[in-house]
Amino acid sequence: MTVSDLDFVEEKLLDGNVCWRAKFDDCQFTILDRMTGFGNGIRDTETGYRDKDNLFWLVSGMFDIRDYPDLTTEEAVAKVMELANTCKGI
């Protein structure tokens, strides 16, 4: 299965923030497009991955795993884990 095969479900949140979720193999990717706390309309896109054991990795800084549609889910998980800069398996 590749990233392009995943069914990302959109959820509109407060203040124009948007979250997309895709579940697979008892795991989940989330992508959050949100306003940062820096003001002046500065936005960030973050990709999170939650594994079967409920551990979580997060890549912030305009990273959207959907920009890599040809990666397998295994490759996408490895990429998020490698680039995680906010949460690493917590």
Chimera marker file (.cmm) of the C-alpha trace (Angstrom):
<marker_set name="trace">
<marker id="1" x="0.000" y="0.000" z="0.000" r="1" g="1" b="0" radius="0.5"/>
<marker id="2" x="1.287" y="3.490" z="-0.839" r="1" g="1" b="0" radius="0.5"/>
<marker id="3" x="0.541" y="6.902" z="0.652" r="1" g="1" b="0" radius="0.5"/>
<marker id="4" x="-1.672" y="7.664" z="-2.371" r="1" g="1" b="0" radius="0.5"/>
<marker id="5" x="-3.785" y="4.587" z="-1.518" r="1" g="1" b="0" radius="0.5"/>
<marker id="6" x="-4.645" y="5.919" z="1.946" r="1" g="1" b="0" radius="0.5"/>
<marker id="7" x="-8.027" y="7.540" z="2.558" r="1" g="1" b="0" radius="0.5"/>
<marker id="8" x="-7.306" y="10.829" z="4.330" r="1" g="1" b="0" radius="0.5"/>
<marker id="9" x="-10.462" y="12.112" z="6.009" r="1" g="1" b="0" radius="0.5"/>
<marker id="10" x="-10.638" y="15.890" z="6.461" r="1" g="1" b="0" radius="0.5"/>
<marker id="11" x="-11.840" y="17.573" z="9.641" r="1" g="1" b="0" radius="0.5"/>
<marker id="12" x="-12.177" y="21.352" z="9.847" r="1" g="1" b="0" radius="0.5"/>
<marker id="13" x="-11.149" y="22.717" z="13.230" r="1" g="1" b="0" radius="0.5"/>
<marker id="14" x="-11.317" y="26.136" z="14.876" r="1" g="1" b="0" radius="0.5"/>
<marker id="15" x="-9.626" y="29.211" z="13.407" r="1" g="1" b="0" radius="0.5"/>
<marker id="16" x="-9.298" y="27.739" z="9.916" r="1" g="1" b="0" radius="0.5"/>
<marker id="17" x="-7.149" y="24.827" z="11.055" r="1" g="1" b="0" radius="0.5"/>
<marker id="18" x="-7.628" y="21.567" z="9.162" r="1" g="1" b="0" radius="0.5"/>
<marker id="19" x="-6.705" y="18.008" z="10.132" r="1" g="1" b="0" radius="0.5"/>
<marker id="20" x="-6.582" y="14.963" z="7.851" r="1" g="1" b="0" radius="0.5"/>
<marker id="21" x="-6.444" y="11.412" z="9.232" r="1" g="1" b="0" radius="0.5"/>
<marker id="22" x="-5.732" y="8.090" z="7.543" r="1" g="1" b="0" radius="0.5"/>
<marker id="23" x="-5.833" y="4.783" z="9.405" r="1" g="1" b="0" radius="0.5"/>
<marker id="24" x="-3.987" y="1.675" z="8.258" r="1" g="1" b="0" radius="0.5"/>
<marker id="25" x="-2.783" y="-1.535" z="9.936" r="1" g="1" b="0" radius="0.5"/>
<marker id="26" x="-3.992" y="-0.318" z="13.382" r="1" g="1" b="0" radius="0.5"/>
<marker id="27" x="-1.817" y="2.798" z="12.912" r="1" g="1" b="0" radius="0.5"/>
<marker id="28" x="-2.591" y="6.359" z="11.845" r="1" g="1" b="0" radius="0.5"/>
<marker id="29" x="-1.117" y="9.314" z="9.982" r="1" g="1" b="0" radius="0.5"/>
<marker id="30" x="-2.383" y="12.800" z="10.797" r="1" g="1" b="0" radius="0.5"/>
<marker id="31" x="-1.655" y="15.978" z="8.912" r="1" g="1" b="0" radius="0.5"/>
<marker id="32" x="-2.454" y="19.271" z="10.605" r="1" g="1" b="0" radius="0.5"/>
<marker id="33" x="-2.478" y="22.611" z="8.798" r="1" g="1" b="0" radius="0.5"/>
<marker id="34" x="-2.613" y="25.176" z="11.597" r="1" g="1" b="0" radius="0.5"/>
<marker id="35" x="-1.943" y="28.732" z="12.653" r="1" g="1" b="0" radius="0.5"/>
<marker id="36" x="1.226" y="28.995" z="14.688" r="1" g="1" b="0" radius="0.5"/>
<marker id="37" x="1.506" y="30.991" z="17.884" r="1" g="1" b="0" radius="0.5"/>
<marker id="38" x="3.760" y="33.508" z="16.147" r="1" g="1" b="0" radius="0.5"/>
<marker id="39" x="0.898" y="35.632" z="14.763" r="1" g="1" b="0" radius="0.5"/>
<marker id="40" x="0.746" y="37.522" z="11.472" r="1" g="1" b="0" radius="0.5"/>
<marker id="41" x="-0.960" y="34.607" z="9.725" r="1" g="1" b="0" radius="0.5"/>
<marker id="42" x="2.020" y="32.245" z="9.946" r="1" g="1" b="0" radius="0.5"/>
<marker id="43" x="0.894" y="28.682" z="9.310" r="1" g="1" b="0" radius="0.5"/>
<marker id="44" x="2.571" y="25.313" z="9.699" r="1" g="1" b="0" radius="0.5"/>
<marker id="45" x="1.845" y="21.867" z="8.329" r="1" g="1" b="0" radius="0.5"/>
<marker id="46" x="2.748" y="18.933" z="10.553" r="1" g="1" b="0" radius="0.5"/>
<marker id="47" x="2.627" y="15.190" z="9.985" r="1" g="1" b="0" radius="0.5"/>
<marker id="48" x="2.115" y="12.805" z="12.865" r="1" g="1" b="0" radius="0.5"/>
<marker id="49" x="2.313" y="9.034" z="13.041" r="1" g="1" b="0" radius="0.5"/>
<marker id="50" x="0.793" y="6.920" z="15.832" r="1" g="1" b="0" radius="0.5"/>
<marker id="51" x="1.795" y="3.255" z="15.943" r="1" g="1" b="0" radius="0.5"/>
<marker id="52" x="0.008" y="0.147" z="17.208" r="1" g="1" b="0" radius="0.5"/>
<marker id="53" x="1.467" y="0.692" z="20.693" r="1" g="1" b="0" radius="0.5"/>
<marker id="54" x="0.084" y="4.258" z="20.783" r="1" g="1" b="0" radius="0.5"/>
<marker id="55" x="3.566" y="5.826" z="20.441" r="1" g="1" b="0" radius="0.5"/>
<marker id="56" x="3.658" y="9.111" z="18.501" r="1" g="1" b="0" radius="0.5"/>
<marker id="57" x="6.142" y="10.855" z="16.191" r="1" g="1" b="0" radius="0.5"/>
<marker id="58" x="5.634" y="14.384" z="14.816" r="1" g="1" b="0" radius="0.5"/>
<marker id="59" x="7.378" y="16.282" z="12.034" r="1" g="1" b="0" radius="0.5"/>
<marker id="60" x="6.674" y="20.016" z="12.062" r="1" g="1" b="0" radius="0.5"/>
<marker id="61" x="7.982" y="22.662" z="9.672" r="1" g="1" b="0" radius="0.5"/>
<marker id="62" x="5.783" y="22.421" z="6.566" r="1" g="1" b="0" radius="0.5"/>
<marker id="63" x="6.003" y="18.634" z="6.252" r="1" g="1" b="0" radius="0.5"/>
<marker id="64" x="3.068" y="16.792" z="4.648" r="1" g="1" b="0" radius="0.5"/>
<marker id="65" x="3.502" y="13.053" z="4.044" r="1" g="1" b="0" radius="0.5"/>
<marker id="66" x="0.971" y="13.304" z="1.200" r="1" g="1" b="0" radius="0.5"/>
<marker id="67" x="3.710" y="15.072" z="-0.785" r="1" g="1" b="0" radius="0.5"/>
<marker id="68" x="5.271" y="11.594" z="-1.112" r="1" g="1" b="0" radius="0.5"/>
<marker id="69" x="2.430" y="9.624" z="-2.756" r="1" g="1" b="0" radius="0.5"/>
<marker id="70" x="4.636" y="6.849" z="-4.131" r="1" g="1" b="0" radius="0.5"/>
<marker id="71" x="6.140" y="5.844" z="-0.787" r="1" g="1" b="0" radius="0.5"/>
<marker id="72" x="4.857" y="2.620" z="0.680" r="1" g="1" b="0" radius="0.5"/>
<marker id="73" x="3.281" y="3.003" z="4.099" r="1" g="1" b="0" radius="0.5"/>
<marker id="74" x="6.378" y="1.349" z="5.566" r="1" g="1" b="0" radius="0.5"/>
<marker id="75" x="8.655" y="3.857" z="3.811" r="1" g="1" b="0" radius="0.5"/>
<marker id="76" x="6.405" y="6.748" z="4.880" r="1" g="1" b="0" radius="0.5"/>
<marker id="77" x="6.509" y="5.610" z="8.512" r="1" g="1" b="0" radius="0.5"/>
<marker id="78" x="10.306" y="5.387" z="8.338" r="1" g="1" b="0" radius="0.5"/>
<marker id="79" x="10.492" y="8.896" z="6.829" r="1" g="1" b="0" radius="0.5"/>
<marker id="80" x="8.328" y="10.398" z="9.599" r="1" g="1" b="0" radius="0.5"/>
<marker id="81" x="10.369" y="8.617" z="12.269" r="1" g="1" b="0" radius="0.5"/>
<marker id="82" x="13.633" y="9.802" z="10.693" r="1" g="1" b="0" radius="0.5"/>
<marker id="83" x="12.519" y="13.440" z="10.341" r="1" g="1" b="0" radius="0.5"/>
<marker id="84" x="10.587" y="13.699" z="13.626" r="1" g="1" b="0" radius="0.5"/>
<marker id="85" x="11.626" y="16.958" z="15.240" r="1" g="1" b="0" radius="0.5"/>
<marker id="86" x="8.892" y="17.547" z="17.801" r="1" g="1" b="0" radius="0.5"/>
<marker id="87" x="7.880" y="14.161" z="19.236" r="1" g="1" b="0" radius="0.5"/>
<marker id="88" x="9.849" y="10.941" z="18.897" r="1" g="1" b="0" radius="0.5"/>
<marker id="89" x="8.031" y="7.843" z="20.044" r="1" g="1" b="0" radius="0.5"/>
<marker id="90" x="6.342" y="9.263" z="23.101" r="1" g="1" b="0" radius="0.5"/>
<link id1="1" id2="2" r="1" g="1" b="0" radius="0.2"/>
<link id1="2" id2="3" r="1" g="1" b="0" radius="0.2"/>
<link id1="3" id2="4" r="1" g="1" b="0" radius="0.2"/>
<link id1="4" id2="5" r="1" g="1" b="0" radius="0.2"/>
<link id1="5" id2="6" r="1" g="1" b="0" radius="0.2"/>
<link id1="6" id2="7" r="1" g="1" b="0" radius="0.2"/>
<link id1="7" id2="8" r="1" g="1" b="0" radius="0.2"/>
<link id1="8" id2="9" r="1" g="1" b="0" radius="0.2"/>
<link id1="9" id2="10" r="1" g="1" b="0" radius="0.2"/>
<link id1="10" id2="11" r="1" g="1" b="0" radius="0.2"/>
<link id1="11" id2="12" r="1" g="1" b="0" radius="0.2"/>
<link id1="12" id2="13" r="1" g="1" b="0" radius="0.2"/>
<link id1="13" id2="14" r="1" g="1" b="0" radius="0.2"/>
<link id1="14" id2="15" r="1" g="1" b="0" radius="0.2"/>
<link id1="15" id2="16" r="1" g="1" b="0" radius="0.2"/>
<link id1="16" id2="17" r="1" g="1" b="0" radius="0.2"/>
<link id1="17" id2="18" r="1" g="1" b="0" radius="0.2"/>
<link id1="18" id2="19" r="1" g="1" b="0" radius="0.2"/>
<link id1="19" id2="20" r="1" g="1" b="0" radius="0.2"/>
<link id1="20" id2="21" r="1" g="1" b="0" radius="0.2"/>
<link id1="21" id2="22" r="1" g="1" b="0" radius="0.2"/>
<link id1="22" id2="23" r="1" g="1" b="0" radius="0.2"/>
<link id1="23" id2="24" r="1" g="1" b="0" radius="0.2"/>
<link id1="24" id2="25" r="1" g="1" b="0" radius="0.2"/>
<link id1="25" id2="26" r="1" g="1" b="0" radius="0.2"/>
<link id1="26" id2="27" r="1" g="1" b="0" radius="0.2"/>
<link id1="27" id2="28" r="1" g="1" b="0" radius="0.2"/>
<link id1="28" id2="29" r="1" g="1" b="0" radius="0.2"/>
<link id1="29" id2="30" r="1" g="1" b="0" radius="0.2"/>
<link id1="30" id2="31" r="1" g="1" b="0" radius="0.2"/>
<link id1="31" id2="32" r="1" g="1" b="0" radius="0.2"/>
<link id1="32" id2="33" r="1" g="1" b="0" radius="0.2"/>
<link id1="33" id2="34" r="1" g="1" b="0" radius="0.2"/>
<link id1="34" id2="35" r="1" g="1" b="0" radius="0.2"/>
<link id1="35" id2="36" r="1" g="1" b="0" radius="0.2"/>
<link id1="36" id2="37" r="1" g="1" b="0" radius="0.2"/>
<link id1="37" id2="38" r="1" g="1" b="0" radius="0.2"/>
<link id1="38" id2="39" r="1" g="1" b="0" radius="0.2"/>
<link id1="39" id2="40" r="1" g="1" b="0" radius="0.2"/>
<link id1="40" id2="41" r="1" g="1" b="0" radius="0.2"/>
<link id1="41" id2="42" r="1" g="1" b="0" radius="0.2"/>
<link id1="42" id2="43" r="1" g="1" b="0" radius="0.2"/>
<link id1="43" id2="44" r="1" g="1" b="0" radius="0.2"/>
<link id1="44" id2="45" r="1" g="1" b="0" radius="0.2"/>
<link id1="45" id2="46" r="1" g="1" b="0" radius="0.2"/>
<link id1="46" id2="47" r="1" g="1" b="0" radius="0.2"/>
<link id1="47" id2="48" r="1" g="1" b="0" radius="0.2"/>
<link id1="48" id2="49" r="1" g="1" b="0" radius="0.2"/>
<link id1="49" id2="50" r="1" g="1" b="0" radius="0.2"/>
<link id1="50" id2="51" r="1" g="1" b="0" radius="0.2"/>
<link id1="51" id2="52" r="1" g="1" b="0" radius="0.2"/>
<link id1="52" id2="53" r="1" g="1" b="0" radius="0.2"/>
<link id1="53" id2="54" r="1" g="1" b="0" radius="0.2"/>
<link id1="54" id2="55" r="1" g="1" b="0" radius="0.2"/>
<link id1="55" id2="56" r="1" g="1" b="0" radius="0.2"/>
<link id1="56" id2="57" r="1" g="1" b="0" radius="0.2"/>
<link id1="57" id2="58" r="1" g="1" b="0" radius="0.2"/>
<link id1="58" id2="59" r="1" g="1" b="0" radius="0.2"/>
<link id1="59" id2="60" r="1" g="1" b="0" radius="0.2"/>
<link id1="60" id2="61" r="1" g="1" b="0" radius="0.2"/>
<link id1="61" id2="62" r="1" g="1" b="0" radius="0.2"/>
<link id1="62" id2="63" r="1" g="1" b="0" radius="0.2"/>
<link id1="63" id2="64" r="1" g="1" b="0" radius="0.2"/>
<link id1="64" id2="65" r="1" g="1" b="0" radius="0.2"/>
<link id1="65" id2="66" r="1" g="1" b="0" radius="0.2"/>
<link id1="66" id2="67" r="1" g="1" b="0" radius="0.2"/>
<link id1="67" id2="68" r="1" g="1" b="0" radius="0.2"/>
<link id1="68" id2="69" r="1" g="1" b="0" radius="0.2"/>
<link id1="69" id2="70" r="1" g="1" b="0" radius="0.2"/>
<link id1="70" id2="71" r="1" g="1" b="0" radius="0.2"/>
<link id1="71" id2="72" r="1" g="1" b="0" radius="0.2"/>
<link id1="72" id2="73" r="1" g="1" b="0" radius="0.2"/>
<link id1="73" id2="74" r="1" g="1" b="0" radius="0.2"/>
<link id1="74" id2="75" r="1" g="1" b="0" radius="0.2"/>
<link id1="75" id2="76" r="1" g="1" b="0" radius="0.2"/>
<link id1="76" id2="77" r="1" g="1" b="0" radius="0.2"/>
<link id1="77" id2="78" r="1" g="1" b="0" radius="0.2"/>
<link id1="78" id2="79" r="1" g="1" b="0" radius="0.2"/>
<link id1="79" id2="80" r="1" g="1" b="0" radius="0.2"/>
<link id1="80" id2="81" r="1" g="1" b="0" radius="0.2"/>
<link id1="81" id2="82" r="1" g="1" b="0" radius="0.2"/>
<link id1="82" id2="83" r="1" g="1" b="0" radius="0.2"/>
<link id1="83" id2="84" r="1" g="1" b="0" radius="0.2"/>
<link id1="84" id2="85" r="1" g="1" b="0" radius="0.2"/>
<link id1="85" id2="86" r="1" g="1" b="0" radius="0.2"/>
<link id1="86" id2="87" r="1" g="1" b="0" radius="0.2"/>
<link id1="87" id2="88" r="1" g="1" b="0" radius="0.2"/>
<link id1="88" id2="89" r="1" g="1" b="0" radius="0.2"/>
<link id1="89" id2="90" r="1" g="1" b="0" radius="0.2"/>
</marker_set>
